Structures are given as structure tokens and as C-alpha cells.
Amino acid sequence: MMQILSSELRRAEQKITHLAQKPVRERLAETLLTLKETYGLEEDEETINVMLSREEIANLVGTATESAIRLLSEFKKRK
């Protein structure tokens, strides 16, 4: 039980550190990669197999919804 709690605490601490130090673009990219690894891709091999609103994605990243939308559009343009 102590090992599990220690592991969870370590992950939470890393997430807080990343939120404080990394640029929004990098945090969003990492979040998208984590979602891809966790939920996989749909049959088209391009869409992450999870349904999240833009607001939910912004909350995961720790940014304003408008910033998340702008960066998602930019990522889409760059493929």
C-alpha cells in the first residue's frame, strides 16, 4: 500500500512541476500523447479513441479553453 501511495504521490508531484514549468504547447502535446497511449486510436488510425470537450482538454493541460482550441487547430494544420 505504501508503494502505491508513494508512486501516486510521485506522479502528482511531477504533474504539478510540469504544469508550472513547461510551455502550454508542450503540455498539450504531452497530454495528447498520454491520451493516445491510454485510449488508443480509432479505426482511422488518426483519431484518439476518447471523447473529451475542448474545455476538458484545457483543464487537463492547465490552460484557458481558448488557448487549447488555438493550439489544437495549429497542431491539426501541421498534422
Secondary structure, DSSP 8 states (H G I E B T S, - for coil): -HHHHHHHHHHHHHHHHHHHHS-HHHHHHHHHHHHHHHH-B-TTSSSBS----HHHHHHHHTS-HHHHHHHHHHHHHH-
